[in-house]
Amino acid sequence: MKGEKTVRWFGVKAVFRSGATGKPRSRDVHYDPDATLVEERVVLLRARTPRQALASLAFCSTRYARQPSHENLYGQSVRLRFLGDLDAFELYDPPDHAREVYSRTEVVSRRVSDREVVNKYLGKAADRKEQYIRRKFVNRTLASRLWPDA
């Protein structure tokens, strides 16, 4: 409503995508030239309306995506992009331990298995190969501390 004065809590979700550019200086068995990394980010914030919450996170997300690129283990530049879509959830209770901060529902056919639903919404558990592929997106300095063999 126009002119609302009550400030409320919202969990707002934004989606980002990272990609590596440039010719790799080296490659190993884990290097995947087609891999990108998708990040879902839920931010807790206060606003008077859902529209204000979305506008606030749109601004913050654009700034977050402008962070300087970094170099990966392969000598490539990794850049983060904000994909532009947001979703807001108004909290029914103020934030506290074990309180819900984001929720979204979708109608799904009963023919879709529980495993398929979990894989769609949480993604498959990263196997060892995928964990190594993720190294492509980590800052070179940090990666050398996390994976000394890299």
Phi and psi in radians as a Rosetta constraint file:
Dihedral C 1 N 2 CA 2 C 2 CIRCULARHARMONIC -1.161 0.35
Dihedral N 2 CA 2 C 2 N 3 CIRCULARHARMONIC 2.367 0.35
Dihedral C 2 N 3 CA 3 C 3 CIRCULARHARMONIC 1.378 0.35
Dihedral N 3 CA 3 C 3 N 4 CIRCULARHARMONIC 0.279 0.35
Dihedral C 3 N 4 CA 4 C 4 CIRCULARHARMONIC -1.085 0.35
Dihedral N 4 CA 4 C 4 N 5 CIRCULARHARMONIC 2.422 0.35
Dihedral C 4 N 5 CA 5 C 5 CIRCULARHARMONIC -1.871 0.35
Dihedral N 5 CA 5 C 5 N 6 CIRCULARHARMONIC -0.373 0.35
Dihedral C 5 N 6 CA 6 C 6 CIRCULARHARMONIC -1.313 0.35
Dihedral N 6 CA 6 C 6 N 7 CIRCULARHARMONIC 2.197 0.35
Dihedral C 6 N 7 CA 7 C 7 CIRCULARHARMONIC -1.575 0.35
Dihedral N 7 CA 7 C 7 N 8 CIRCULARHARMONIC 2.265 0.35
Dihedral C 7 N 8 CA 8 C 8 CIRCULARHARMONIC -2.111 0.35
Dihedral N 8 CA 8 C 8 N 9 CIRCULARHARMONIC 2.848 0.35
Dihedral C 8 N 9 CA 9 C 9 CIRCULARHARMONIC -1.596 0.35
Dihedral N 9 CA 9 C 9 N 10 CIRCULARHARMONIC 2.461 0.35
Dihedral C 9 N 10 CA 10 C 10 CIRCULARHARMONIC -2.380 0.35
Dihedral N 10 CA 10 C 10 N 11 CIRCULARHARMONIC 2.520 0.35
Dihedral C 10 N 11 CA 11 C 11 CIRCULARHARMONIC -1.809 0.35
Dihedral N 11 CA 11 C 11 N 12 CIRCULARHARMONIC 2.089 0.35
Dihedral C 11 N 12 CA 12 C 12 CIRCULARHARMONIC -2.095 0.35
Dihedral N 12 CA 12 C 12 N 13 CIRCULARHARMONIC 2.257 0.35
Dihedral C 12 N 13 CA 13 C 13 CIRCULARHARMONIC -1.820 0.35
Dihedral N 13 CA 13 C 13 N 14 CIRCULARHARMONIC 2.380 0.35
Dihedral C 13 N 14 CA 14 C 14 CIRCULARHARMONIC -2.222 0.35
Dihedral N 14 CA 14 C 14 N 15 CIRCULARHARMONIC 2.685 0.35
Dihedral C 14 N 15 CA 15 C 15 CIRCULARHARMONIC -2.111 0.35
Dihedral N 15 CA 15 C 15 N 16 CIRCULARHARMONIC 2.353 0.35
Dihedral C 15 N 16 CA 16 C 16 CIRCULARHARMONIC -2.211 0.35
Dihedral N 16 CA 16 C 16 N 17 CIRCULARHARMONIC 2.795 0.35
Dihedral C 16 N 17 CA 17 C 17 CIRCULARHARMONIC -2.432 0.35
Dihedral N 17 CA 17 C 17 N 18 CIRCULARHARMONIC 2.303 0.35
Dihedral C 17 N 18 CA 18 C 18 CIRCULARHARMONIC -1.872 0.35
Dihedral N 18 CA 18 C 18 N 19 CIRCULARHARMONIC 2.465 0.35
Dihedral C 18 N 19 CA 19 C 19 CIRCULARHARMONIC -2.448 0.35
Dihedral N 19 CA 19 C 19 N 20 CIRCULARHARMONIC 2.614 0.35
Dihedral C 19 N 20 CA 20 C 20 CIRCULARHARMONIC -1.766 0.35
Dihedral N 20 CA 20 C 20 N 21 CIRCULARHARMONIC 2.369 0.35
Dihedral C 20 N 21 CA 21 C 21 CIRCULARHARMONIC -2.192 0.35
Dihedral N 21 CA 21 C 21 N 22 CIRCULARHARMONIC 2.765 0.35
Dihedral C 21 N 22 CA 22 C 22 CIRCULARHARMONIC 1.715 0.35
Dihedral N 22 CA 22 C 22 N 23 CIRCULARHARMONIC 2.785 0.35
Dihedral C 22 N 23 CA 23 C 23 CIRCULARHARMONIC -1.304 0.35
Dihedral N 23 CA 23 C 23 N 24 CIRCULARHARMONIC 2.242 0.35
Dihedral C 23 N 24 CA 24 C 24 CIRCULARHARMONIC -1.166 0.35
Dihedral N 24 CA 24 C 24 N 25 CIRCULARHARMONIC 2.423 0.35
Dihedral C 24 N 25 CA 25 C 25 CIRCULARHARMONIC -1.255 0.35
Dihedral N 25 CA 25 C 25 N 26 CIRCULARHARMONIC -0.513 0.35
Dihedral C 25 N 26 CA 26 C 26 CIRCULARHARMONIC -2.594 0.35
Dihedral N 26 CA 26 C 26 N 27 CIRCULARHARMONIC 2.882 0.35
Dihedral C 26 N 27 CA 27 C 27 CIRCULARHARMONIC -2.418 0.35
Dihedral N 27 CA 27 C 27 N 28 CIRCULARHARMONIC 2.628 0.35
Dihedral C 27 N 28 CA 28 C 28 CIRCULARHARMONIC -2.273 0.35
Dihedral N 28 CA 28 C 28 N 29 CIRCULARHARMONIC -3.060 0.35
Dihedral C 28 N 29 CA 29 C 29 CIRCULARHARMONIC -1.136 0.35
Dihedral N 29 CA 29 C 29 N 30 CIRCULARHARMONIC -0.311 0.35
Dihedral C 29 N 30 CA 30 C 30 CIRCULARHARMONIC -1.621 0.35
Dihedral N 30 CA 30 C 30 N 31 CIRCULARHARMONIC -0.174 0.35
Dihedral C 30 N 31 CA 31 C 31 CIRCULARHARMONIC -1.199 0.35
Dihedral N 31 CA 31 C 31 N 32 CIRCULARHARMONIC 2.215 0.35
Dihedral C 31 N 32 CA 32 C 32 CIRCULARHARMONIC -2.159 0.35
Dihedral N 32 CA 32 C 32 N 33 CIRCULARHARMONIC 1.919 0.35
Dihedral C 32 N 33 CA 33 C 33 CIRCULARHARMONIC -1.142 0.35
Dihedral N 33 CA 33 C 33 N 34 CIRCULARHARMONIC -0.375 0.35
Dihedral C 33 N 34 CA 34 C 34 CIRCULARHARMONIC -1.635 0.35
Dihedral N 34 CA 34 C 34 N 35 CIRCULARHARMONIC -0.133 0.35
Dihedral C 34 N 35 CA 35 C 35 CIRCULARHARMONIC -1.249 0.35
Dihedral N 35 CA 35 C 35 N 36 CIRCULARHARMONIC 2.378 0.35
Dihedral C 35 N 36 CA 36 C 36 CIRCULARHARMONIC -2.214 0.35
Dihedral N 36 CA 36 C 36 N 37 CIRCULARHARMONIC 2.913 0.35
Dihedral C 36 N 37 CA 37 C 37 CIRCULARHARMONIC -2.135 0.35
Dihedral N 37 CA 37 C 37 N 38 CIRCULARHARMONIC 2.221 0.35
Dihedral C 37 N 38 CA 38 C 38 CIRCULARHARMONIC -1.833 0.35
Dihedral N 38 CA 38 C 38 N 39 CIRCULARHARMONIC 2.335 0.35
Dihedral C 38 N 39 CA 39 C 39 CIRCULARHARMONIC -2.121 0.35
Dihedral N 39 CA 39 C 39 N 40 CIRCULARHARMONIC 2.205 0.35
Dihedral C 39 N 40 CA 40 C 40 CIRCULARHARMONIC -1.722 0.35
Dihedral N 40 CA 40 C 40 N 41 CIRCULARHARMONIC 2.291 0.35
Dihedral C 40 N 41 CA 41 C 41 CIRCULARHARMONIC -2.243 0.35
Dihedral N 41 CA 41 C 41 N 42 CIRCULARHARMONIC 2.106 0.35
Dihedral C 41 N 42 CA 42 C 42 CIRCULARHARMONIC -1.859 0.35
Dihedral N 42 CA 42 C 42 N 43 CIRCULARHARMONIC 2.166 0.35
Dihedral C 42 N 43 CA 43 C 43 CIRCULARHARMONIC -2.035 0.35
Dihedral N 43 CA 43 C 43 N 44 CIRCULARHARMONIC 2.356 0.35
Dihedral C 43 N 44 CA 44 C 44 CIRCULARHARMONIC -1.607 0.35
Dihedral N 44 CA 44 C 44 N 45 CIRCULARHARMONIC 2.192 0.35
Dihedral C 44 N 45 CA 45 C 45 CIRCULARHARMONIC -2.612 0.35
Dihedral N 45 CA 45 C 45 N 46 CIRCULARHARMONIC 2.924 0.35
Dihedral C 45 N 46 CA 46 C 46 CIRCULARHARMONIC -1.928 0.35
Dihedral N 46 CA 46 C 46 N 47 CIRCULARHARMONIC 2.423 0.35
Dihedral C 46 N 47 CA 47 C 47 CIRCULARHARMONIC -2.753 0.35
Dihedral N 47 CA 47 C 47 N 48 CIRCULARHARMONIC 2.896 0.35
Dihedral C 47 N 48 CA 48 C 48 CIRCULARHARMONIC -1.472 0.35
Dihedral N 48 CA 48 C 48 N 49 CIRCULARHARMONIC -0.533 0.35
Dihedral C 48 N 49 CA 49 C 49 CIRCULARHARMONIC -2.431 0.35
Dihedral N 49 CA 49 C 49 N 50 CIRCULARHARMONIC 2.793 0.35
Dihedral C 49 N 50 CA 50 C 50 CIRCULARHARMONIC -1.018 0.35
Dihedral N 50 CA 50 C 50 N 51 CIRCULARHARMONIC -0.680 0.35
Dihedral C 50 N 51 CA 51 C 51 CIRCULARHARMONIC -1.078 0.35
Dihedral N 51 CA 51 C 51 N 52 CIRCULARHARMONIC -0.724 0.35
Dihedral C 51 N 52 CA 52 C 52 CIRCULARHARMONIC -1.159 0.35
Dihedral N 52 CA 52 C 52 N 53 CIRCULARHARMONIC -0.681 0.35
Dihedral C 52 N 53 CA 53 C 53 CIRCULARHARMONIC -1.090 0.35
Dihedral N 53 CA 53 C 53 N 54 CIRCULARHARMONIC -0.761 0.35
Dihedral C 53 N 54 CA 54 C 54 CIRCULARHARMONIC -1.131 0.35
Dihedral N 54 CA 54 C 54 N 55 CIRCULARHARMONIC -0.750 0.35
Dihedral C 54 N 55 CA 55 C 55 CIRCULARHARMONIC -1.108 0.35
Dihedral N 55 CA 55 C 55 N 56 CIRCULARHARMONIC -0.702 0.35
Dihedral C 55 N 56 CA 56 C 56 CIRCULARHARMONIC -1.101 0.35
Dihedral N 56 CA 56 C 56 N 57 CIRCULARHARMONIC -0.802 0.35
Dihedral C 56 N 57 CA 57 C 57 CIRCULARHARMONIC -1.273 0.35
Dihedral N 57 CA 57 C 57 N 58 CIRCULARHARMONIC -0.526 0.35
Dihedral C 57 N 58 CA 58 C 58 CIRCULARHARMONIC -1.035 0.35
Dihedral N 58 CA 58 C 58 N 59 CIRCULARHARMONIC -0.781 0.35
Dihedral C 58 N 59 CA 59 C 59 CIRCULARHARMONIC -1.094 0.35
Dihedral N 59 CA 59 C 59 N 60 CIRCULARHARMONIC -0.849 0.35
Dihedral C 59 N 60 CA 60 C 60 CIRCULARHARMONIC -1.106 0.35
Dihedral N 60 CA 60 C 60 N 61 CIRCULARHARMONIC -0.655 0.35
Dihedral C 60 N 61 CA 61 C 61 CIRCULARHARMONIC -1.189 0.35
Dihedral N 61 CA 61 C 61 N 62 CIRCULARHARMONIC -0.661 0.35
Dihedral C 61 N 62 CA 62 C 62 CIRCULARHARMONIC -1.109 0.35
Dihedral N 62 CA 62 C 62 N 63 CIRCULARHARMONIC -0.754 0.35
Dihedral C 62 N 63 CA 63 C 63 CIRCULARHARMONIC -1.114 0.35
Dihedral N 63 CA 63 C 63 N 64 CIRCULARHARMONIC -0.770 0.35
Dihedral C 63 N 64 CA 64 C 64 CIRCULARHARMONIC -1.031 0.35
Dihedral N 64 CA 64 C 64 N 65 CIRCULARHARMONIC -0.709 0.35
Dihedral C 64 N 65 CA 65 C 65 CIRCULARHARMONIC -1.285 0.35
Dihedral N 65 CA 65 C 65 N 66 CIRCULARHARMONIC -0.280 0.35
Dihedral C 65 N 66 CA 66 C 66 CIRCULARHARMONIC -1.453 0.35
Dihedral N 66 CA 66 C 66 N 67 CIRCULARHARMONIC 0.018 0.35
Dihedral C 66 N 67 CA 67 C 67 CIRCULARHARMONIC -0.978 0.35
Dihedral N 67 CA 67 C 67 N 68 CIRCULARHARMONIC 2.576 0.35
Dihedral C 67 N 68 CA 68 C 68 CIRCULARHARMONIC -1.013 0.35
Dihedral N 68 CA 68 C 68 N 69 CIRCULARHARMONIC 2.539 0.35
Dihedral C 68 N 69 CA 69 C 69 CIRCULARHARMONIC -1.195 0.35
Dihedral N 69 CA 69 C 69 N 70 CIRCULARHARMONIC 2.819 0.35
Dihedral C 69 N 70 CA 70 C 70 CIRCULARHARMONIC -2.303 0.35
Dihedral N 70 CA 70 C 70 N 71 CIRCULARHARMONIC 2.895 0.35
Dihedral C 70 N 71 CA 71 C 71 CIRCULARHARMONIC -1.649 0.35
Dihedral N 71 CA 71 C 71 N 72 CIRCULARHARMONIC 2.356 0.35
Dihedral C 71 N 72 CA 72 C 72 CIRCULARHARMONIC -1.590 0.35
Dihedral N 72 CA 72 C 72 N 73 CIRCULARHARMONIC -3.101 0.35
Dihedral C 72 N 73 CA 73 C 73 CIRCULARHARMONIC -1.061 0.35
Dihedral N 73 CA 73 C 73 N 74 CIRCULARHARMONIC -0.387 0.35
Dihedral C 73 N 74 CA 74 C 74 CIRCULARHARMONIC -1.675 0.35
Dihedral N 74 CA 74 C 74 N 75 CIRCULARHARMONIC 0.112 0.35
Dihedral C 74 N 75 CA 75 C 75 CIRCULARHARMONIC 1.400 0.35
Dihedral N 75 CA 75 C 75 N 76 CIRCULARHARMONIC 0.234 0.35
Dihedral C 75 N 76 CA 76 C 76 CIRCULARHARMONIC -1.638 0.35
Dihedral N 76 CA 76 C 76 N 77 CIRCULARHARMONIC 2.762 0.35
Dihedral C 76 N 77 CA 77 C 77 CIRCULARHARMONIC -1.543 0.35
Dihedral N 77 CA 77 C 77 N 78 CIRCULARHARMONIC 2.239 0.35
Dihedral C 77 N 78 CA 78 C 78 CIRCULARHARMONIC -1.853 0.35
Dihedral N 78 CA 78 C 78 N 79 CIRCULARHARMONIC 2.198 0.35
Dihedral C 78 N 79 CA 79 C 79 CIRCULARHARMONIC -2.171 0.35
Dihedral N 79 CA 79 C 79 N 80 CIRCULARHARMONIC 2.404 0.35
Dihedral C 79 N 80 CA 80 C 80 CIRCULARHARMONIC -1.733 0.35
Dihedral N 80 CA 80 C 80 N 81 CIRCULARHARMONIC 2.407 0.35
Dihedral C 80 N 81 CA 81 C 81 CIRCULARHARMONIC -2.178 0.35
Dihedral N 81 CA 81 C 81 N 82 CIRCULARHARMONIC 2.411 0.35
Dihedral C 81 N 82 CA 82 C 82 CIRCULARHARMONIC -1.462 0.35
Dihedral N 82 CA 82 C 82 N 83 CIRCULARHARMONIC 2.200 0.35
Dihedral C 82 N 83 CA 83 C 83 CIRCULARHARMONIC -1.454 0.35
Dihedral N 83 CA 83 C 83 N 84 CIRCULARHARMONIC -0.068 0.35
Dihedral C 83 N 84 CA 84 C 84 CIRCULARHARMONIC 1.617 0.35
Dihedral N 84 CA 84 C 84 N 85 CIRCULARHARMONIC -0.296 0.35
Dihedral C 84 N 85 CA 85 C 85 CIRCULARHARMONIC -1.666 0.35
Dihedral N 85 CA 85 C 85 N 86 CIRCULARHARMONIC 2.474 0.35
Dihedral C 85 N 86 CA 86 C 86 CIRCULARHARMONIC -2.344 0.35
Dihedral N 86 CA 86 C 86 N 87 CIRCULARHARMONIC 2.731 0.35
Dihedral C 86 N 87 CA 87 C 87 CIRCULARHARMONIC -2.475 0.35
Dihedral N 87 CA 87 C 87 N 88 CIRCULARHARMONIC 2.294 0.35
Dihedral C 87 N 88 CA 88 C 88 CIRCULARHARMONIC -1.953 0.35
Dihedral N 88 CA 88 C 88 N 89 CIRCULARHARMONIC 2.517 0.35
Dihedral C 88 N 89 CA 89 C 89 CIRCULARHARMONIC -2.284 0.35
Dihedral N 89 CA 89 C 89 N 90 CIRCULARHARMONIC 2.132 0.35
Dihedral C 89 N 90 CA 90 C 90 CIRCULARHARMONIC -1.462 0.35
Dihedral N 90 CA 90 C 90 N 91 CIRCULARHARMONIC 2.227 0.35
Dihedral C 90 N 91 CA 91 C 91 CIRCULARHARMONIC -1.258 0.35
Dihedral N 91 CA 91 C 91 N 92 CIRCULARHARMONIC 2.416 0.35
Dihedral C 91 N 92 CA 92 C 92 CIRCULARHARMONIC -1.514 0.35
Dihedral N 92 CA 92 C 92 N 93 CIRCULARHARMONIC -0.399 0.35
Dihedral C 92 N 93 CA 93 C 93 CIRCULARHARMONIC -2.226 0.35
Dihedral N 93 CA 93 C 93 N 94 CIRCULARHARMONIC 2.653 0.35
Dihedral C 93 N 94 CA 94 C 94 CIRCULARHARMONIC -1.081 0.35
Dihedral N 94 CA 94 C 94 N 95 CIRCULARHARMONIC 2.663 0.35
Dihedral C 94 N 95 CA 95 C 95 CIRCULARHARMONIC -1.013 0.35
Dihedral N 95 CA 95 C 95 N 96 CIRCULARHARMONIC 2.445 0.35
Dihedral C 95 N 96 CA 96 C 96 CIRCULARHARMONIC -2.918 0.35
Dihedral N 96 CA 96 C 96 N 97 CIRCULARHARMONIC 3.083 0.35
Dihedral C 96 N 97 CA 97 C 97 CIRCULARHARMONIC -0.985 0.35
Dihedral N 97 CA 97 C 97 N 98 CIRCULARHARMONIC 2.282 0.35
Dihedral C 97 N 98 CA 98 C 98 CIRCULARHARMONIC 1.103 0.35
Dihedral N 98 CA 98 C 98 N 99 CIRCULARHARMONIC 0.464 0.35
Dihedral C 98 N 99 CA 99 C 99 CIRCULARHARMONIC -1.653 0.35
Dihedral N 99 CA 99 C 99 N 100 CIRCULARHARMONIC 2.540 0.35
Dihedral C 99 N 100 CA 100 C 100 CIRCULARHARMONIC -1.254 0.35
Dihedral N 100 CA 100 C 100 N 101 CIRCULARHARMONIC 2.292 0.35
Dihedral C 100 N 101 CA 101 C 101 CIRCULARHARMONIC -2.065 0.35
Dihedral N 101 CA 101 C 101 N 102 CIRCULARHARMONIC -0.180 0.35
Dihedral C 101 N 102 CA 102 C 102 CIRCULARHARMONIC -2.779 0.35
Dihedral N 102 CA 102 C 102 N 103 CIRCULARHARMONIC 2.435 0.35
Dihedral C 102 N 103 CA 103 C 103 CIRCULARHARMONIC -2.680 0.35
Dihedral N 103 CA 103 C 103 N 104 CIRCULARHARMONIC 2.513 0.35
Dihedral C 103 N 104 CA 104 C 104 CIRCULARHARMONIC -2.552 0.35
Dihedral N 104 CA 104 C 104 N 105 CIRCULARHARMONIC 2.455 0.35
Dihedral C 104 N 105 CA 105 C 105 CIRCULARHARMONIC -2.090 0.35
Dihedral N 105 CA 105 C 105 N 106 CIRCULARHARMONIC 2.751 0.35
Dihedral C 105 N 106 CA 106 C 106 CIRCULARHARMONIC -2.619 0.35
Dihedral N 106 CA 106 C 106 N 107 CIRCULARHARMONIC 2.442 0.35
Dihedral C 106 N 107 CA 107 C 107 CIRCULARHARMONIC -1.376 0.35
Dihedral N 107 CA 107 C 107 N 108 CIRCULARHARMONIC 2.252 0.35
Dihedral C 107 N 108 CA 108 C 108 CIRCULARHARMONIC -2.283 0.35
Dihedral N 108 CA 108 C 108 N 109 CIRCULARHARMONIC 2.429 0.35
Dihedral C 108 N 109 CA 109 C 109 CIRCULARHARMONIC -1.057 0.35
Dihedral N 109 CA 109 C 109 N 110 CIRCULARHARMONIC 2.500 0.35
Dihedral C 109 N 110 CA 110 C 110 CIRCULARHARMONIC -1.140 0.35
Dihedral N 110 CA 110 C 110 N 111 CIRCULARHARMONIC -0.271 0.35
Dihedral C 110 N 111 CA 111 C 111 CIRCULARHARMONIC -1.327 0.35
Dihedral N 111 CA 111 C 111 N 112 CIRCULARHARMONIC -0.236 0.35
Dihedral C 111 N 112 CA 112 C 112 CIRCULARHARMONIC -1.423 0.35
Dihedral N 112 CA 112 C 112 N 113 CIRCULARHARMONIC 2.174 0.35
Dihedral C 112 N 113 CA 113 C 113 CIRCULARHARMONIC -1.215 0.35
Dihedral N 113 CA 113 C 113 N 114 CIRCULARHARMONIC 2.745 0.35
Dihedral C 113 N 114 CA 114 C 114 CIRCULARHARMONIC -1.012 0.35
Dihedral N 114 CA 114 C 114 N 115 CIRCULARHARMONIC -0.700 0.35
Dihedral C 114 N 115 CA 115 C 115 CIRCULARHARMONIC -1.075 0.35
Dihedral N 115 CA 115 C 115 N 116 CIRCULARHARMONIC -0.730 0.35
Dihedral C 115 N 116 CA 116 C 116 CIRCULARHARMONIC -1.108 0.35
Dihedral N 116 CA 116 C 116 N 117 CIRCULARHARMONIC -0.685 0.35
Dihedral C 116 N 117 CA 117 C 117 CIRCULARHARMONIC -1.106 0.35
Dihedral N 117 CA 117 C 117 N 118 CIRCULARHARMONIC -0.836 0.35
Dihedral C 117 N 118 CA 118 C 118 CIRCULARHARMONIC -1.069 0.35
Dihedral N 118 CA 118 C 118 N 119 CIRCULARHARMONIC -0.777 0.35
Dihedral C 118 N 119 CA 119 C 119 CIRCULARHARMONIC -1.086 0.35
Dihedral N 119 CA 119 C 119 N 120 CIRCULARHARMONIC -0.639 0.35
Dihedral C 119 N 120 CA 120 C 120 CIRCULARHARMONIC -1.210 0.35
Dihedral N 120 CA 120 C 120 N 121 CIRCULARHARMONIC -0.763 0.35
Dihedral C 120 N 121 CA 121 C 121 CIRCULARHARMONIC -1.566 0.35
Dihedral N 121 CA 121 C 121 N 122 CIRCULARHARMONIC -0.535 0.35
Dihedral C 121 N 122 CA 122 C 122 CIRCULARHARMONIC -1.944 0.35
Dihedral N 122 CA 122 C 122 N 123 CIRCULARHARMONIC -0.181 0.35
Dihedral C 122 N 123 CA 123 C 123 CIRCULARHARMONIC 1.371 0.35
Dihedral N 123 CA 123 C 123 N 124 CIRCULARHARMONIC 2.725 0.35
Dihedral C 123 N 124 CA 124 C 124 CIRCULARHARMONIC -1.189 0.35
Dihedral N 124 CA 124 C 124 N 125 CIRCULARHARMONIC 2.596 0.35
Dihedral C 124 N 125 CA 125 C 125 CIRCULARHARMONIC -1.048 0.35
Dihedral N 125 CA 125 C 125 N 126 CIRCULARHARMONIC 2.356 0.35
Dihedral C 125 N 126 CA 126 C 126 CIRCULARHARMONIC -1.190 0.35
Dihedral N 126 CA 126 C 126 N 127 CIRCULARHARMONIC 2.105 0.35
Dihedral C 126 N 127 CA 127 C 127 CIRCULARHARMONIC -1.409 0.35
Dihedral N 127 CA 127 C 127 N 128 CIRCULARHARMONIC 3.084 0.35
Dihedral C 127 N 128 CA 128 C 128 CIRCULARHARMONIC -1.020 0.35
Dihedral N 128 CA 128 C 128 N 129 CIRCULARHARMONIC -0.691 0.35
Dihedral C 128 N 129 CA 129 C 129 CIRCULARHARMONIC -1.099 0.35
Dihedral N 129 CA 129 C 129 N 130 CIRCULARHARMONIC -0.786 0.35
Dihedral C 129 N 130 CA 130 C 130 CIRCULARHARMONIC -1.152 0.35
Dihedral N 130 CA 130 C 130 N 131 CIRCULARHARMONIC -0.618 0.35
Dihedral C 130 N 131 CA 131 C 131 CIRCULARHARMONIC -1.061 0.35
Dihedral N 131 CA 131 C 131 N 132 CIRCULARHARMONIC -0.689 0.35
Dihedral C 131 N 132 CA 132 C 132 CIRCULARHARMONIC -1.231 0.35
Dihedral N 132 CA 132 C 132 N 133 CIRCULARHARMONIC -0.644 0.35
Dihedral C 132 N 133 CA 133 C 133 CIRCULARHARMONIC -1.099 0.35
Dihedral N 133 CA 133 C 133 N 134 CIRCULARHARMONIC -0.608 0.35
Dihedral C 133 N 134 CA 134 C 134 CIRCULARHARMONIC -1.068 0.35
Dihedral N 134 CA 134 C 134 N 135 CIRCULARHARMONIC -0.375 0.35
Dihedral C 134 N 135 CA 135 C 135 CIRCULARHARMONIC -1.015 0.35
Dihedral N 135 CA 135 C 135 N 136 CIRCULARHARMONIC -0.442 0.35
Dihedral C 135 N 136 CA 136 C 136 CIRCULARHARMONIC -1.033 0.35
Dihedral N 136 CA 136 C 136 N 137 CIRCULARHARMONIC -0.391 0.35
Dihedral C 136 N 137 CA 137 C 137 CIRCULARHARMONIC -1.852 0.35
Dihedral N 137 CA 137 C 137 N 138 CIRCULARHARMONIC -0.040 0.35
Dihedral C 137 N 138 CA 138 C 138 CIRCULARHARMONIC -1.588 0.35
Dihedral N 138 CA 138 C 138 N 139 CIRCULARHARMONIC 2.479 0.35
Dihedral C 138 N 139 CA 139 C 139 CIRCULARHARMONIC -0.950 0.35
Dihedral N 139 CA 139 C 139 N 140 CIRCULARHARMONIC 2.311 0.35
Dihedral C 139 N 140 CA 140 C 140 CIRCULARHARMONIC -0.885 0.35
Dihedral N 140 CA 140 C 140 N 141 CIRCULARHARMONIC -0.778 0.35
Dihedral C 140 N 141 CA 141 C 141 CIRCULARHARMONIC -1.127 0.35
Dihedral N 141 CA 141 C 141 N 142 CIRCULARHARMONIC -0.802 0.35
Dihedral C 141 N 142 CA 142 C 142 CIRCULARHARMONIC -1.156 0.35
Dihedral N 142 CA 142 C 142 N 143 CIRCULARHARMONIC -0.726 0.35
Dihedral C 142 N 143 CA 143 C 143 CIRCULARHARMONIC -1.071 0.35
Dihedral N 143 CA 143 C 143 N 144 CIRCULARHARMONIC -0.656 0.35
Dihedral C 143 N 144 CA 144 C 144 CIRCULARHARMONIC -1.158 0.35
Dihedral N 144 CA 144 C 144 N 145 CIRCULARHARMONIC -0.465 0.35
Dihedral C 144 N 145 CA 145 C 145 CIRCULARHARMONIC -1.409 0.35
Dihedral N 145 CA 145 C 145 N 146 CIRCULARHARMONIC -0.602 0.35
Dihedral C 145 N 146 CA 146 C 146 CIRCULARHARMONIC -1.332 0.35
Dihedral N 146 CA 146 C 146 N 147 CIRCULARHARMONIC -0.661 0.35
Dihedral C 146 N 147 CA 147 C 147 CIRCULARHARMONIC -2.236 0.35
Dihedral N 147 CA 147 C 147 N 148 CIRCULARHARMONIC 1.483 0.35
Dihedral C 147 N 148 CA 148 C 148 CIRCULARHARMONIC -1.012 0.35
Dihedral N 148 CA 148 C 148 N 149 CIRCULARHARMONIC -0.419 0.35
Dihedral C 148 N 149 CA 149 C 149 CIRCULARHARMONIC -1.360 0.35
Dihedral N 149 CA 149 C 149 N 150 CIRCULARHARMONIC -0.121 0.35
